[in-house]
Amino acid sequence: MASNPVVFVVDDDDAVRESLAMSLKLAGHQVESFASAAAFLASGAPNRSGCLVTDIRMPDMDGIELQEELRKRNCSLPVIVITGHGDVPLAVRAMKAGAGDFLEKPFARDALLAAVQRALERNATAVDNASQGDQIRTRIALLTPKEREVFGLVVSGKQSKVIAHELGASPRTVEIHRARMMKKLNAGSLQELVRMAIAAGVHT
């Protein structure tokens, strides 16, 4: 890894931005904060080593538009997007566009630190995506047809009650299928499921 990687925080909410920066600094990270995507882009930060933590909903340029601009500039800075509860489909879209992770509010400090650590590791080492994708596809092949159907709907960002309505099943039945599916895939969170779907090339 290049020396002194920086965690760049972009959020238009002063209180949230300061809280994120404080949590990261207390964990020993070097942090630089920006109140807007434009300020971040103008700073030259995209050309430096580290990772980016950005809110998905911001005025003028939102988190996805910022991510698209970074891609236009051939910037490989790993991105973590922060999303509200109703914005999970938007966060899934961001991951499909290249974001490495997302955090759904409210999230624990440990979840933030773990996501940042994953991002910094991605920035430091090359990952054998082809091998990883093969392994995940092998796990997905173990799912029953109904578990595979639930998997696709979950990683598209749909809640269990919505899935239950679409499948004509009870929420309890969907939760059972979801629990079994996550156990077979060895996934501990929605974020992990989305990463698996993307690595395996699963279309949702």
C-alpha positions in Angstrom: 0.0 0.0 0.0 1.1 3.5 -0.7 2.3 5.3 2.4 -0.3 7.0 4.6 -3.6 6.1 2.9 -6.3 8.6 3.7 -10.0 7.9 4.4 -11.9 10.7 2.5 -15.3 11.5 4.0 -17.9 13.4 1.8 -21.2 14.3 3.4 -23.2 17.5 3.3 -24.5 17.0 6.9 -21.9 18.7 9.2 -22.8 16.6 12.2 -22.7 13.3 10.3 -19.4 14.2 8.6 -17.8 15.2 11.9 -19.0 12.1 13.6 -17.6 9.8 10.9 -14.3 11.6 10.9 -14.0 11.4 14.7 -14.7 7.6 14.7 -12.2 7.0 12.0 -9.5 9.2 13.6 -10.0 7.4 17.0 -9.4 4.1 15.1 -6.0 5.5 13.9 -7.0 6.5 10.3 -5.8 9.6 8.6 -9.0 11.4 7.6 -9.9 14.3 5.3 -13.5 15.6 5.2 -15.4 17.5 2.5 -18.9 19.1 2.6 -19.6 18.4 -1.0 -18.6 16.2 -3.9 -17.4 19.2 -5.8 -15.0 20.2 -3.0 -13.7 16.6 -2.9 -13.1 16.5 -6.7 -11.4 20.0 -6.6 -9.0 19.0 -3.8 -7.0 16.5 -5.9 -7.9 13.8 -3.4 -9.0 11.3 -6.1 -5.4 11.0 -7.2 -4.2 9.9 -3.8 -4.1 6.6 -2.0 -6.9 5.5 0.4 -10.7 5.1 0.2 -13.8 7.2 -0.1 -16.8 7.2 2.3 -19.7 9.2 0.8 -23.3 9.8 1.5 -25.6 8.7 -1.4 -28.0 11.6 -1.1 -26.4 15.0 -1.4 -27.4 18.2 -3.2 -25.8 19.2 -6.6 -23.9 15.9 -7.0 -25.0 12.8 -5.2 -22.9 9.8 -4.2 -23.7 7.9 -7.4 -22.9 10.9 -9.6 -19.6 11.3 -7.7 -18.8 7.7 -8.3 -19.6 8.1 -12.1 -17.3 11.1 -12.2 -14.5 9.2 -10.6 -14.9 6.4 -13.2 -14.7 9.0 -16.0 -11.4 10.2 -14.4 -10.1 6.6 -14.3 -9.9 6.8 -10.5 -9.7 3.5 -8.8 -10.3 4.8 -5.3 -12.4 2.3 -3.4 -15.9 3.7 -2.6 -18.2 3.1 0.4 -21.6 4.6 0.1 -23.8 5.5 3.1 -27.6 5.0 2.6 -30.8 5.6 4.4 -33.2 2.6 5.0 -35.3 3.4 1.9 -32.3 3.8 -0.4 -31.0 0.2 -0.4 -31.9 -0.3 -4.1 -29.9 2.8 -4.8 -27.0 1.5 -2.9 -27.2 -1.8 -4.8 -27.1 0.2 -8.0 -24.0 2.0 -6.7 -22.3 -1.3 -6.0 -23.2 -2.6 -9.4 -21.5 0.5 -10.8 -18.4 -0.2 -8.9 -18.8 0.8 -5.2 -17.2 -1.7 -3.0 -19.6 -1.5 0.0 -22.5 0.3 1.5 -23.6 1.1 5.0 -27.3 1.4 5.9 -28.2 4.0 8.5 -28.0 3.7 11.4 -24.8 1.7 11.4 -22.5 0.7 14.2 -18.9 2.1 14.5 -17.6 -1.4 14.0 -19.4 -1.8 10.7 -17.9 1.5 9.5 -14.4 0.4 10.5 -14.8 -3.0 8.9 -16.0 -1.5 5.6 -13.1 0.9 5.6 -10.6 -1.9 6.3 -12.0 -3.9 3.4 -11.7 -0.9 1.1 -8.1 -0.1 2.1 -7.2 -3.8 1.5 -8.8 -3.6 -1.9 -6.7 -0.5 -2.6 -3.5 -2.3 -1.5 -3.8 -5.7 -3.2 -5.1 -7.2 -6.4 -8.0 -9.6 -5.9 -8.4 -12.6 -8.1 -12.0 -11.8 -9.0 -12.3 -14.7 -11.5 -11.4 -17.3 -8.8 -13.7 -15.6 -6.3 -16.6 -15.6 -8.7 -16.2 -19.3 -9.5 -16.3 -20.1 -5.8 -19.4 -18.0 -5.2 -21.2 -19.5 -8.3 -20.5 -23.0 -6.8 -22.2 -21.9 -3.6 -25.1 -20.4 -5.4 -25.6 -23.7 -7.3 -26.4 -25.3 -3.9 -29.5 -23.2 -3.4 -32.9 -24.6 -4.0 -35.0 -22.8 -6.8 -37.0 -21.0 -4.1 -33.8 -19.9 -2.2 -32.3 -18.8 -5.5 -35.4 -16.7 -6.2 -35.3 -15.1 -2.8 -31.5 -14.4 -3.2 -32.2 -12.5 -6.4 -34.9 -10.4 -4.8 -32.9 -9.7 -1.7 -29.9 -8.5 -3.5 -32.1 -6.2 -5.6 -32.8 -4.4 -2.3 -36.4 -5.6 -1.6 -37.6 -6.1 1.9 -39.0 -9.5 3.1 -42.6 -8.3 3.2 -42.3 -7.1 -0.4 -40.7 -10.4 -1.5 -43.5 -12.3 0.3 -46.1 -10.3 -1.6 -44.4 -11.0 -5.0 -44.0 -14.7 -4.3 -47.4 -15.2 -2.7 -45.9 -16.5 0.5 -45.9 -15.4 4.1 -43.2 -13.2 5.5 -42.2 -16.0 7.8 -41.7 -18.4 4.9 -39.6 -15.8 3.1 -37.5 -15.3 6.3 -36.9 -19.1 6.5 -35.8 -19.3 2.9 -33.6 -16.2 3.4 -31.9 -17.6 6.5 -31.2 -20.9 4.8 -29.9 -19.1 1.7 -27.5 -16.9 3.8 -26.2 -19.9 5.7 -25.5 -21.9 2.5 -23.7 -18.8 1.0 -21.9 -18.1 4.3 -23.1 -14.5 4.2 -23.6 -12.4 7.3 -25.2 -9.3 5.8 -27.1 -7.8 2.8 -23.8 -6.1 1.8 -22.0 -9.5 1.6 -24.9 -10.9 -0.5 -24.7 -8.0 -3.0 -20.9 -8.4 -3.3 -21.4 -12.1 -4.0 -24.0 -11.4 -6.6 -21.7 -8.9 -8.4 -18.6 -11.2 -8.2 -20.6 -14.1 -9.5 -22.1 -12.1 -12.3 -25.7 -12.7 -11.1 -28.2 -10.4 -12.8 -30.9 -9.1 -10.6 
